[in-house]
């Protein structure tokens, strides 16, 4: 109901506009949080009515897990969906995937490879070595780098990869999150980490897309008076 009401012009939610606006991303995050909070509270009331044993913190974990899943999966589908659904056949789909993965220039390819290498080294150092925990704040640096330089689709893939890597490290009792003794709090923090890595990069990428569009519209507006004045 909320997506139809707040984001009805977005592709996949009733409209035709691709997801690229920061305001729409904020609305989807808010919608996911509200919807999953309602679901978690309803589930908690059902468990309470059934006299089942559950910890209050489990409601927060339930809410966090569902909210993060809804945001990440929904946003990924809305970003990747328009070009994929526009394909008319297998060859067309292959071309779209190739164009999406192909670097536009050699410097951009080298930068992408450097980003991947830096991400792997940084995460291996921080999550694989206990003594590197004071450097944990650096994990967001690669998300910021991706958001400032690459497309929303590439940023989404990068964010999903590093978020999943953080979860896998934590599940294997590695990394700074593994030191949290309570399994409930550890799960909640790991889910927040996943959302933070994805949303940090996407926020910057969407802001850059909006800035570029505004710049193009401004240039076009400046050219139109001259074109109208030409004989």
MARBA-3410 file (N, C-alpha, C, O; in Angstrom, 1 decimal):
231
0.8,-1.2,0.0,0.0,0.0,0.0,0.9,1.3,0.0,0.6,2.2,-0.7 ~ 1.9,1.3,0.8,2.8,2.5,0.9,3.6,2.7,-0.3,3.8,3.8,-0.8 ~ 4.1,1.6,-1.0,4.8,1.8,-2.2,4.0,2.3,-3.3,4.4,3.2,-4.1 ~ 2.7,1.8,-3.4,1.8,2.4,-4.4,1.5,3.8,-4.1,1.2,4.6,-5.1 ~ 1.5,4.2,-2.9,1.1,5.6,-2.5,2.2,6.6,-2.6,2.1,7.7,-3.1
3.4,6.1,-2.2,4.6,7.0,-2.1,5.5,6.9,-3.3,6.2,7.9,-3.6 ~ 5.6,5.8,-4.0,6.5,5.6,-5.1,5.9,5.0,-6.3,6.4,4.2,-7.0 ~ 4.7,5.5,-6.6,3.9,4.9,-7.7,4.4,5.2,-9.1,4.0,4.5,-10.0 ~ 5.3,6.1,-9.2,5.9,6.4,-10.5,7.2,5.7,-10.8,7.7,5.8,-11.9 ~ 7.6,4.9,-9.8,8.9,4.1,-10.0,8.6,2.8,-10.8,7.6,2.2,-10.5
9.5,2.5,-11.7,9.4,1.2,-12.4,9.3,0.0,-11.5,10.1,-0.1,-10.5 ~ 8.4,-0.9,-11.7,8.2,-2.1,-10.9,7.3,-1.8,-9.7,6.8,-2.8,-9.1 ~ 6.9,-0.6,-9.5,6.0,-0.3,-8.4,4.7,0.4,-8.9,4.0,1.1,-8.2 ~ 4.5,0.3,-10.2,3.3,0.9,-10.8,3.6,2.0,-11.8,2.7,2.4,-12.6 ~ 4.9,2.4,-11.9,5.3,3.5,-12.8,6.3,3.1,-13.9,6.5,1.9,-14.1
6.9,4.0,-14.5,7.9,3.7,-15.5,9.2,4.4,-15.3,10.1,4.2,-16.2 ~ 9.4,5.2,-14.3,10.6,5.9,-14.0,11.6,5.0,-13.3,11.3,4.4,-12.3 ~ 12.8,4.8,-13.9,13.8,4.0,-13.2,14.2,4.5,-11.8,14.1,5.7,-11.6 ~ 14.5,3.6,-10.9,14.9,4.1,-9.6,16.3,4.7,-9.6,17.3,4.0,-9.9 ~ 16.3,6.0,-9.5,17.6,6.7,-9.4,17.6,8.0,-8.5,18.6,8.6,-8.4
16.4,8.2,-8.0,16.3,9.4,-7.1,16.5,9.1,-5.7,16.0,8.1,-5.2 ~ 17.3,10.0,-5.0,17.6,9.8,-3.6,16.3,9.8,-2.7,16.2,9.1,-1.8 ~ 15.3,10.6,-3.1,14.1,10.7,-2.3,13.3,9.3,-2.4,12.8,8.9,-1.4 ~ 13.3,8.7,-3.6,12.7,7.4,-3.7,13.4,6.3,-2.9,12.7,5.5,-2.3 ~ 14.7,6.4,-2.9,15.5,5.4,-2.0,15.1,5.6,-0.6,14.9,4.6,0.1
15.0,6.9,-0.1,14.6,7.1,1.3,13.2,6.6,1.6,13.0,6.1,2.7 ~ 12.3,6.8,0.6,11.0,6.3,0.8,10.9,4.8,0.9,10.2,4.2,1.8 ~ 11.7,4.1,0.1,11.7,2.6,0.1,12.3,2.1,1.5,11.8,1.1,2.0 ~ 13.3,2.8,2.0,13.9,2.4,3.3,12.9,2.6,4.4,12.7,1.8,5.2 ~ 12.2,3.7,4.3,11.1,4.0,5.3,10.0,3.0,5.3,9.5,2.5,6.3
9.6,2.7,4.0,8.5,1.8,3.8,8.9,0.4,4.4,8.1,-0.3,5.1 ~ 10.1,-0.1,4.1,10.5,-1.4,4.5,10.6,-1.4,6.1,10.2,-2.4,6.7 ~ 11.1,-0.3,6.7,11.2,-0.3,8.1,9.8,-0.3,8.8,9.6,-1.1,9.8 ~ 8.9,0.4,8.2,7.5,0.5,8.8,6.8,-0.9,8.6,6.2,-1.4,9.5 ~ 6.9,-1.4,7.4,6.2,-2.7,7.1,6.7,-3.8,7.9,6.0,-4.6,8.5
8.1,-3.9,8.1,8.7,-5.0,8.8,8.5,-4.8,10.3,8.4,-5.8,11.1 ~ 8.4,-3.6,10.8,8.1,-3.3,12.2,6.7,-3.9,12.5,6.5,-4.5,13.5 ~ 5.7,-3.6,11.6,4.4,-4.1,11.8,4.4,-5.6,11.8,3.7,-6.2,12.6 ~ 5.1,-6.2,10.9,5.2,-7.7,10.9,5.8,-8.3,12.1,5.4,-9.3,12.7 ~ 6.9,-7.7,12.6,7.6,-8.2,13.8,6.7,-8.0,15.0,6.7,-8.9,15.9
6.1,-6.9,15.2,5.2,-6.7,16.3,4.0,-7.7,16.3,3.6,-8.2,17.3 ~ 3.5,-7.9,15.1,2.4,-8.9,15.0,2.8,-10.3,15.3,2.1,-11.0,16.0 ~ 4.0,-10.7,14.8,4.6,-12.0,15.2,4.8,-12.1,16.7,4.6,-13.1,17.3 ~ 5.4,-11.0,17.3,5.6,-11.0,18.7,4.3,-11.2,19.5,4.3,-12.0,20.5 ~ 3.3,-10.5,19.1,2.0,-10.7,19.8,1.5,-12.1,19.6,0.9,-12.6,20.6
1.6,-12.7,18.5,1.2,-14.0,18.3,1.9,-15.0,19.2,1.3,-15.9,19.7 ~ 3.2,-14.8,19.3,4.0,-15.7,20.1,3.6,-15.5,21.6,3.5,-16.5,22.4 ~ 3.4,-14.2,22.0,3.0,-14.0,23.4,1.6,-14.6,23.6,1.4,-15.2,24.7 ~ 0.7,-14.5,22.7,-0.6,-15.1,22.9,-0.5,-16.6,22.9,-1.4,-17.3,23.6 ~ 0.5,-17.2,22.3,0.6,-18.7,22.3,1.5,-19.1,23.4,1.8,-20.3,23.6
1.9,-18.2,24.3,2.7,-18.5,25.5,4.0,-19.1,25.1,4.6,-19.9,25.8 ~ 4.6,-18.7,24.0,5.9,-19.2,23.5,7.0,-18.3,24.2,6.8,-17.1,24.4 ~ 8.1,-19.0,24.4,9.3,-18.3,25.0,10.0,-17.5,23.9,10.5,-18.2,22.9 ~ 10.2,-16.2,24.1,11.0,-15.5,23.1,11.6,-14.3,23.9,10.9,-13.7,24.7 ~ 12.8,-13.9,23.5,13.4,-12.7,24.1,13.0,-11.4,23.4,12.8,-11.4,22.2
12.8,-10.4,24.1,12.4,-9.1,23.5,13.3,-8.7,22.4,12.9,-8.1,21.4 ~ 14.6,-8.9,22.6,15.6,-8.5,21.6,15.4,-9.2,20.3,15.8,-8.7,19.2 ~ 14.8,-10.4,20.3,14.5,-11.2,19.1,13.6,-10.5,18.2,13.6,-10.6,17.0 ~ 12.7,-9.6,18.8,11.8,-8.8,17.9,12.6,-7.8,17.1,12.3,-7.6,15.9 ~ 13.6,-7.2,17.7,14.5,-6.2,17.0,15.3,-6.9,15.9,15.4,-6.4,14.8
15.7,-8.2,16.3,16.5,-8.9,15.2,15.6,-9.3,14.1,16.0,-9.2,12.9 ~ 14.4,-9.7,14.4,13.4,-10.1,13.4,13.1,-8.9,12.5,13.1,-9.0,11.3 ~ 12.9,-7.7,13.1,12.6,-6.5,12.4,13.8,-6.1,11.5,13.7,-5.8,10.3 ~ 15.0,-6.2,12.1,16.2,-5.8,11.3,16.5,-6.7,10.2,16.8,-6.2,9.1 ~ 16.4,-8.0,10.4,16.6,-8.9,9.3,15.7,-8.7,8.1,16.1,-8.7,7.0
14.4,-8.6,8.4,13.4,-8.5,7.4,13.5,-7.1,6.7,13.4,-7.0,5.5 ~ 13.8,-6.1,7.4,13.9,-4.7,6.8,15.1,-4.7,5.9,15.0,-4.2,4.8 ~ 16.3,-5.2,6.3,17.4,-5.2,5.5,17.2,-6.0,4.2,17.6,-5.6,3.1 ~ 16.6,-7.2,4.4,16.3,-8.1,3.2,15.4,-7.4,2.3,15.6,-7.4,1.0 ~ 14.4,-6.7,2.8,13.4,-6.1,1.9,14.1,-4.9,1.1,13.8,-4.8,-0.1
14.9,-4.1,1.8,15.5,-3.0,1.2,16.5,-3.5,0.1,16.4,-3.1,-1.0 ~ 17.4,-4.4,0.5,18.5,-4.8,-0.4,17.9,-5.5,-1.6,18.3,-5.2,-2.8 ~ 17.0,-6.5,-1.4,16.5,-7.3,-2.5,15.6,-6.4,-3.4,15.7,-6.5,-4.7 ~ 14.8,-5.6,-2.8,13.9,-4.8,-3.6,14.6,-3.7,-4.4,14.4,-3.6,-5.6 ~ 15.6,-3.1,-3.8,16.3,-2.0,-4.5,17.1,-2.6,-5.6,17.2,-2.1,-6.7
17.7,-3.8,-5.4,18.5,-4.5,-6.4,17.6,-4.8,-7.6,18.0,-4.6,-8.8 ~ 16.4,-5.3,-7.3,15.5,-5.7,-8.4,15.1,-4.5,-9.2,14.9,-4.5,-10.4 ~ 14.8,-3.4,-8.5,14.3,-2.2,-9.2,15.4,-1.5,-10.0,15.1,-0.9,-11.0 ~ 16.7,-1.7,-9.6,17.8,-1.1,-10.3,18.1,-1.9,-11.6,18.3,-1.4,-12.7 ~ 18.2,-3.2,-11.4,18.6,-4.1,-12.5,17.4,-4.5,-13.4,17.7,-5.0,-14.5
16.2,-4.3,-12.9,15.1,-4.8,-13.7,14.8,-4.1,-15.0,14.6,-4.8,-16.0 ~ 14.8,-2.8,-15.2,14.4,-2.2,-16.4,15.2,-2.6,-17.6,14.6,-3.0,-18.6 ~ 16.5,-2.6,-17.6,17.3,-3.1,-18.8,17.1,-4.6,-19.1,17.0,-5.0,-20.2 ~ 16.9,-5.4,-18.0,16.8,-6.8,-18.2,15.4,-7.1,-18.8,15.3,-8.0,-19.7 ~ 14.4,-6.5,-18.3,13.0,-6.7,-18.9,12.8,-6.1,-20.3,11.9,-6.5,-21.0
13.7,-5.2,-20.7,13.7,-4.6,-22.0,14.2,-5.6,-23.0,14.0,-5.4,-24.2 ~ 14.9,-6.6,-22.6,15.5,-7.6,-23.6,14.4,-8.4,-24.3,13.4,-8.8,-23.7 ~ 14.6,-8.5,-25.6,13.6,-9.2,-26.4,14.0,-10.7,-26.7,13.2,-11.4,-27.3 ~ 15.2,-11.1,-26.3,15.6,-12.4,-26.5,17.0,-12.7,-25.8,17.5,-11.8,-25.1 ~ 17.5,-13.9,-26.0,18.7,-14.3,-25.3,19.9,-13.4,-25.8,20.7,-13.0,-24.9
20.0,-13.2,-27.1,21.1,-12.4,-27.6,21.0,-10.9,-27.0,22.0,-10.3,-26.7 ~ 19.8,-10.4,-27.0,19.6,-9.1,-26.5,20.0,-9.0,-25.0,20.6,-8.0,-24.6 ~ 19.6,-10.0,-24.3,19.9,-10.0,-22.9,21.4,-10.1,-22.7,22.0,-9.5,-21.8 ~ 22.1,-11.0,-23.5,23.5,-11.1,-23.4,24.2,-9.8,-23.7,25.2,-9.4,-23.0 ~ 23.7,-9.1,-24.7,24.3,-7.7,-25.0,24.1,-6.8,-23.9,25.1,-6.0,-23.6
23.0,-6.8,-23.2,22.7,-5.8,-22.1,23.6,-6.1,-21.0,24.2,-5.2,-20.4 ~ 23.8,-7.4,-20.7,24.7,-7.8,-19.6,26.1,-7.4,-19.9,26.9,-7.0,-19.0 ~ 26.5,-7.6,-21.1,27.9,-7.3,-21.6,28.1,-5.8,-21.5,29.2,-5.4,-21.0 ~ 27.2,-5.0,-21.9,27.3,-3.6,-21.9,27.4,-3.1,-20.4,28.1,-2.1,-20.1 ~ 26.6,-3.7,-19.5,26.6,-3.3,-18.1,28.0,-3.6,-17.5,28.4,-2.9,-16.6
28.6,-4.7,-17.9,29.8,-5.1,-17.2,31.1,-4.5,-17.9,32.1,-4.5,-17.3 ~ 30.9,-4.1,-19.1,32.1,-3.6,-19.9,32.5,-2.2,-19.4,31.7,-1.4,-19.2 ~ 33.8,-2.1,-19.2,34.4,-0.8,-18.8,34.3,0.2,-20.0,34.7,-0.2,-21.1 ~ 34.0,1.4,-19.7,33.9,2.4,-20.8,35.3,2.9,-21.3,35.4,3.3,-22.5 ~ 36.3,2.7,-20.5,37.6,3.1,-20.9,38.6,2.3,-20.1,38.3,1.7,-19.1
39.9,2.4,-20.6,40.9,1.6,-19.8,41.2,2.2,-18.4,41.3,1.4,-17.5 ~ 41.2,3.5,-18.2,41.3,4.0,-16.9,40.2,3.6,-15.9,40.4,3.3,-14.8 ~ 39.0,3.5,-16.5,37.8,3.1,-15.6,38.0,1.6,-15.3,37.7,1.2,-14.2 ~ 38.5,0.8,-16.2,38.7,-0.6,-16.0,39.8,-0.8,-14.9,39.6,-1.6,-14.0 ~ 40.9,0.0,-15.0,41.9,-0.1,-14.0,41.4,0.3,-12.6,41.8,-0.3,-11.6
40.6,1.3,-12.6,40.0,1.8,-11.3,39.1,0.8,-10.7,39.1,0.5,-9.5 ~ 38.3,0.1,-11.6,37.4,-1.0,-11.0,38.2,-2.1,-10.5,37.9,-2.7,-9.4 ~ 39.3,-2.5,-11.2,40.1,-3.6,-10.7,40.8,-3.2,-9.4,41.0,-4.0,-8.5 ~ 41.2,-1.9,-9.3,41.9,-1.4,-8.1,40.9,-1.4,-6.9,41.3,-1.7,-5.8 ~ 39.6,-1.0,-7.2,38.6,-1.0,-6.2,38.4,-2.4,-5.6,38.3,-2.6,-4.4
38.3,-3.4,-6.5,38.1,-4.8,-6.1,39.3,-5.3,-5.3,39.1,-5.9,-4.2 ~ 40.5,-5.0,-5.8,41.7,-5.5,-5.0,41.8,-4.8,-3.7,42.1,-5.5,-2.7 ~ 41.5,-3.5,-3.6,41.5,-2.8,-2.3,40.5,-3.4,-1.4,40.8,-3.6,-0.2 ~ 39.3,-3.7,-1.9,38.2,-4.2,-1.0,38.6,-5.6,-0.5,38.4,-5.8,0.7 ~ 39.2,-6.4,-1.3,39.5,-7.8,-0.8,40.6,-7.7,0.2,40.5,-8.3,1.3
41.7,-6.9,0.0,42.8,-6.7,0.9,42.3,-6.1,2.2,42.6,-6.6,3.3 ~ 41.4,-5.1,2.2,41.0,-4.4,3.3,40.1,-5.3,4.2,40.3,-5.4,5.4 ~ 39.2,-6.0,3.6,38.3,-6.9,4.3,39.0,-8.1,4.9,38.7,-8.6,6.0 ~ 40.0,-8.6,4.2,40.8,-9.8,4.7,41.6,-9.3,5.9,41.8,-10.1,6.8 ~ 42.1,-8.1,5.8,42.9,-7.6,6.9,42.1,-7.3,8.2,42.5,-7.7,9.3
40.9,-6.7,8.0,40.1,-6.3,9.1,39.3,-7.5,9.7,39.3,-7.6,10.9 ~ 38.8,-8.3,8.9,37.9,-9.4,9.4,38.8,-10.7,9.7,38.3,-11.5,10.4 ~ 39.9,-10.7,9.1,40.7,-11.9,9.3,41.8,-11.8,10.4,42.4,-12.8,10.8 ~ 41.9,-10.6,10.9,42.9,-10.4,12.0,42.3,-9.6,13.1,41.8,-8.5,13.0 ~ 42.4,-10.2,14.3,41.7,-9.6,15.5,42.4,-8.3,15.9,41.7,-7.4,16.3
43.7,-8.2,15.7,44.4,-6.9,16.0,44.0,-5.8,15.2,44.4,-4.6,15.5 ~ 43.3,-6.0,14.0,43.0,-4.9,13.1,41.6,-4.3,13.4,41.2,-3.5,12.6 ~ 41.0,-4.6,14.5,39.7,-4.1,14.8,39.6,-2.6,15.0,38.6,-2.0,14.5 ~ 40.7,-1.9,15.5,40.6,-0.4,15.5,40.5,0.2,14.1,40.1,1.4,14.0 ~ 40.8,-0.6,13.1,40.7,0.0,11.7,39.3,-0.3,11.1,39.2,-0.2,9.9
38.4,-0.8,11.9,37.1,-1.2,11.3,36.4,-0.1,10.5,35.6,-0.4,9.6 ~ 36.6,1.1,10.9,35.9,2.2,10.3,36.3,2.3,8.8,35.6,3.0,8.0 ~ 37.4,1.7,8.4,37.9,1.9,7.0,37.0,1.1,6.1,37.1,1.3,4.9 ~ 36.2,0.1,6.6,35.4,-0.7,5.6,34.5,0.1,4.8,34.1,-0.2,3.7 ~ 34.0,1.3,5.3,33.1,2.1,4.6,33.8,2.9,3.5,33.2,3.5,2.6
35.1,3.0,3.6,35.9,3.8,2.6,35.7,3.3,1.2,35.6,4.0,0.2 ~ 35.6,1.9,1.0,35.5,1.4,-0.3,34.0,1.6,-0.8,33.8,1.7,-2.0 ~ 33.0,1.6,0.1,31.7,1.9,-0.3,31.6,3.3,-0.8,30.9,3.6,-1.8 ~ 32.2,4.2,-0.1,32.2,5.6,-0.5,32.9,5.8,-1.9,32.4,6.5,-2.7 ~ 34.0,5.1,-2.1,34.8,5.1,-3.3,33.8,4.7,-4.5,33.7,5.3,-5.5
33.2,3.5,-4.3,32.3,3.0,-5.3,31.2,3.9,-5.6,30.8,4.2,-6.8 ~ 30.5,4.5,-4.6,29.4,5.4,-4.7,29.8,6.7,-5.5,29.0,7.2,-6.2 ~ 31.0,7.2,-5.3,31.4,8.4,-5.9,31.9,8.2,-7.4,31.9,9.2,-8.2 ~ 32.2,7.0,-7.8,32.8,6.8,-9.1,32.1,5.9,-10.0,32.3,5.9,-11.2 ~ 31.1,5.0,-9.5,30.6,4.0,-10.4,29.0,4.1,-10.5,28.4,4.9,-9.7
28.4,3.4,-11.4,27.0,3.4,-11.6,26.3,2.8,-10.4,26.9,2.0,-9.7 ~ 25.0,3.1,-10.2,24.2,2.5,-9.1,24.2,1.0,-9.2,24.2,0.3,-8.1 ~ 24.1,0.4,-10.4,24.1,-1.1,-10.5,25.4,-1.7,-10.0,25.4,-2.6,-9.2 ~ 26.6,-1.1,-10.4,27.9,-1.6,-10.0,28.0,-1.4,-8.5,28.6,-2.2,-7.8 ~ 27.5,-0.2,-8.0,27.6,0.0,-6.5,26.8,-1.0,-5.7,27.2,-1.4,-4.7
25.6,-1.4,-6.3,24.7,-2.3,-5.6,25.4,-3.7,-5.6,25.4,-4.3,-4.5 ~ 26.0,-4.1,-6.7,26.7,-5.4,-6.7,27.9,-5.4,-5.7,28.1,-6.4,-5.0 ~ 28.6,-4.3,-5.7,29.8,-4.2,-4.8,29.3,-4.2,-3.3,29.9,-4.9,-2.5 ~ 28.2,-3.5,-3.0,27.7,-3.4,-1.7,27.2,-4.8,-1.2,27.4,-5.2,-0.1 ~ 26.5,-5.5,-2.1,26.0,-6.9,-1.8,27.2,-7.8,-1.5,27.1,-8.6,-0.6
28.2,-7.7,-2.3,29.4,-8.6,-2.1,30.1,-8.3,-0.8,30.4,-9.3,-0.1 ~ 30.3,-7.1,-0.4,31.1,-6.8,0.8,30.2,-7.0,2.0,30.6,-7.5,3.1 ~ 28.9,-6.8,1.9,28.0,-7.0,3.0,27.9,-8.5,3.3,27.9,-9.0,4.4 ~ 27.8,-9.3,2.2,27.7,-10.8,2.4,29.0,-11.3,2.9,29.0,-12.2,3.7 ~ 30.1,-10.7,2.5,31.4,-11.1,3.1,31.5,-10.9,4.5,32.0,-11.7,5.3
31.0,-9.7,5.0,31.0,-9.4,6.4,30.2,-10.4,7.2,30.5,-10.8,8.3 ~ 29.0,-10.7,6.6,28.1,-11.7,7.3,28.8,-13.1,7.4,28.7,-13.8,8.4 ~ 29.5,-13.5,6.3,30.1,-14.8,6.3,31.3,-14.8,7.3,31.4,-15.8,8.0 ~ 32.0,-13.8,7.4,33.1,-13.7,8.4,32.5,-13.8,9.8,33.1,-14.6,10.6 ~ 31.4,-13.1,10.0,30.8,-13.1,11.4,30.3,-14.5,11.7,30.4,-15.0,12.8
29.6,-15.1,10.7,29.1,-16.5,11.0,30.2,-17.5,11.3,30.0,-18.5,12.0 ~ 31.4,-17.2,10.8,32.5,-18.1,11.0,33.4,-17.6,12.2,34.6,-18.0,12.4 ~ 32.8,-16.7,13.0,33.5,-16.2,14.3,34.8,-15.5,13.9,35.8,-15.6,14.7 ~ 34.7,-14.7,12.9,35.9,-13.9,12.5,35.4,-12.4,12.4,34.3,-12.2,12.1 ~ 36.4,-11.5,12.6,36.1,-10.1,12.5,35.6,-9.4,13.7,35.4,-10.1,14.7
35.5,-8.1,13.7,35.1,-7.3,14.8,33.7,-7.6,15.3,33.4,-7.5,16.5 ~ 32.8,-8.0,14.5,31.4,-8.3,14.9,31.3,-9.6,15.7,30.4,-9.8,16.5 ~ 32.2,-10.5,15.5,32.2,-11.8,16.2,32.5,-11.6,17.6,32.2,-12.6,18.4 ~ 33.1,-10.5,18.1,33.4,-10.3,19.5,32.1,-10.0,20.3,32.2,-9.9,21.5 ~ 31.0,-9.7,19.7,29.8,-9.4,20.4,29.3,-10.7,21.0,28.9,-11.6,20.2
29.2,-10.8,22.3,28.8,-12.1,22.9,27.4,-12.5,22.7,27.1,-13.7,22.4 ~ 26.5,-11.6,22.8,25.1,-12.0,22.6,24.8,-12.3,21.1,25.1,-11.5,20.2 ~ 24.3,-13.5,20.8,24.0,-13.8,19.4,22.9,-12.9,18.8,22.9,-12.7,17.6 ~ 22.0,-12.5,19.6,20.9,-11.6,19.1,21.5,-10.2,18.7,21.2,-9.7,17.6 ~ 22.4,-9.6,19.6,23.0,-8.3,19.2,23.9,-8.5,18.1,24.0,-7.6,17.2
24.7,-9.6,18.0,25.6,-9.9,16.9,24.9,-9.9,15.6,25.3,-9.4,14.6 ~ 23.7,-10.6,15.6,22.9,-10.7,14.4,22.4,-9.4,14.0,22.4,-9.1,12.8 ~ 21.9,-8.6,14.9,21.3,-7.3,14.6,22.4,-6.4,14.1,22.1,-5.7,13.1 ~ 23.6,-6.3,14.7,24.7,-5.5,14.2,25.1,-5.9,12.8,25.4,-5.1,12.0 ~ 25.2,-7.2,12.6,25.6,-7.7,11.3,24.6,-7.3,10.2,25.0,-6.9,9.1
23.3,-7.3,10.5,22.3,-6.8,9.6,22.4,-5.4,9.3,22.3,-4.9,8.2 ~ 22.6,-4.6,10.3,22.8,-3.1,10.2,24.1,-2.9,9.3,24.1,-1.9,8.5 ~ 25.1,-3.6,9.5,26.3,-3.5,8.7,26.0,-3.7,7.3,26.5,-3.0,6.4 ~ 25.3,-4.7,7.0,24.9,-5.0,5.6,24.1,-3.9,5.0,24.5,-3.4,3.9 ~ 23.2,-3.3,5.7,22.4,-2.2,5.2,23.3,-1.0,5.0,23.1,-0.2,4.0
24.2,-0.7,5.9,25.0,0.4,5.9,26.0,0.4,4.7,26.1,1.4,4.0 ~ 26.6,-0.7,4.4,27.5,-0.8,3.3,26.8,-0.6,1.9,27.3,0.1,1.0 ~ 25.6,-1.1,1.8,24.8,-1.0,0.6,24.3,0.5,0.4,24.4,1.1,-0.6 ~ 23.7,1.0,1.5,23.0,2.3,1.4,24.0,3.4,1.3,23.7,4.5,0.7 ~ 25.2,3.3,1.9,26.2,4.3,1.8,26.6,4.6,0.4,26.6,5.7,-0.1
26.9,3.5,-0.3,27.3,3.6,-1.7,26.2,4.1,-2.6,26.4,4.9,-3.5 ~ 25.0,3.5,-2.4,23.8,3.9,-3.2,23.4,5.4,-3.0,23.1,6.1,-4.0 ~ 23.5,5.9,-1.8,23.2,7.3,-1.5,24.1,8.2,-2.3,23.6,9.2,-2.9 ~ 25.4,7.9,-2.3,26.3,8.7,-3.1,26.1,8.6,-4.6,26.2,9.6,-5.3 ~ 25.8,7.3,-5.0,25.6,7.1,-6.5,24.4,7.8,-6.9,24.4,8.5,-8.0
23.3,7.8,-6.2,22.1,8.4,-6.6,22.2,9.9,-6.5,21.7,10.6,-7.4 ~ 23.0,10.4,-5.6,23.2,11.9,-5.5,24.0,12.4,-6.7,23.7,13.4,-7.3 ~ 25.0,11.5,-7.1,25.8,11.9,-8.3,24.9,11.9,-9.6,25.0,12.7,-10.5 ~ 24.0,10.9,-9.7,23.1,10.8,-10.9,22.2,12.0,-10.9,22.0,12.6,-12.0 ~ 21.6,12.4,-9.8,20.8,13.6,-9.8,21.5,14.8,-10.1,21.0,15.7,-10.8
22.8,14.9,-9.6,23.6,16.1,-9.9,23.9,16.2,-11.4,23.8,17.3,-12.0 ~ 24.2,15.1,-12.0,24.5,15.0,-13.4,23.3,15.4,-14.3,23.4,16.1,-15.3 ~ 22.1,14.9,-13.9,20.9,15.2,-14.6,20.6,16.7,-14.5,20.2,17.3,-15.5 ~ 20.7,17.2,-13.3,20.5,18.7,-13.1,21.4,19.5,-13.9,21.0,20.6,-14.5 ~ 22.7,19.1,-14.0,23.7,19.8,-14.8,23.3,19.8,-16.3,23.4,20.8,-17.0
22.9,18.6,-16.8,22.4,18.5,-18.2,21.2,19.4,-18.5,21.2,20.0,-19.5 ~ 20.3,19.4,-17.6,19.1,20.2,-17.8,19.4,21.7,-17.8,18.8,22.5,-18.5 ~ 20.4,22.1,-16.9,20.8,23.5,-16.9,21.5,23.9,-18.2,21.2,25.0,-18.7 ~ 22.3,23.0,-18.7,23.0,23.3,-20.0,22.0,23.4,-21.1,22.1,24.3,-21.9 ~ 21.0,22.5,-21.1,20.0,22.6,-22.1,19.1,23.8,-22.0,18.8,24.4,-23.0
18.8,24.2,-20.8,18.0,25.5,-20.6,18.8,26.7,-21.1,18.2,27.7,-21.6 ~ 20.1,26.7,-20.9,20.9,27.8,-21.3,21.0,27.9,-22.8,21.2,29.0,-23.4 ~ 21.0,26.7,-23.5,21.1,26.7,-25.0,19.8,27.1,-25.6,19.8,27.7,-26.7 ~ 18.7,26.8,-25.0,17.4,27.0,-25.7,17.1,28.5,-26.0,16.6,28.7,-27.1 ~ 17.4,29.5,-25.2,17.2,30.9,-25.6,18.0,31.3,-26.8,17.5,32.0,-27.7
19.2,30.8,-26.9,20.0,31.1,-28.1,19.5,30.4,-29.3,19.5,31.0,-30.4 ~ 19.0,29.2,-29.2,18.4,28.5,-30.3,17.1,29.2,-30.8,16.9,29.3,-32.0 ~ 16.3,29.7,-29.9,15.1,30.4,-30.3,15.4,31.7,-30.9,14.6,32.2,-31.7 ~ 16.5,32.3,-30.6,16.8,33.6,-31.1,17.5,33.6,-32.5,17.7,34.6,-33.1 ~ 17.9,32.3,-32.9,18.6,32.2,-34.2,17.6,32.4,-35.3,16.5,31.9,-35.2
18.0,33.0,-36.4,17.1,33.2,-37.6,16.9,31.8,-38.3,16.2,31.8,-39.2
END
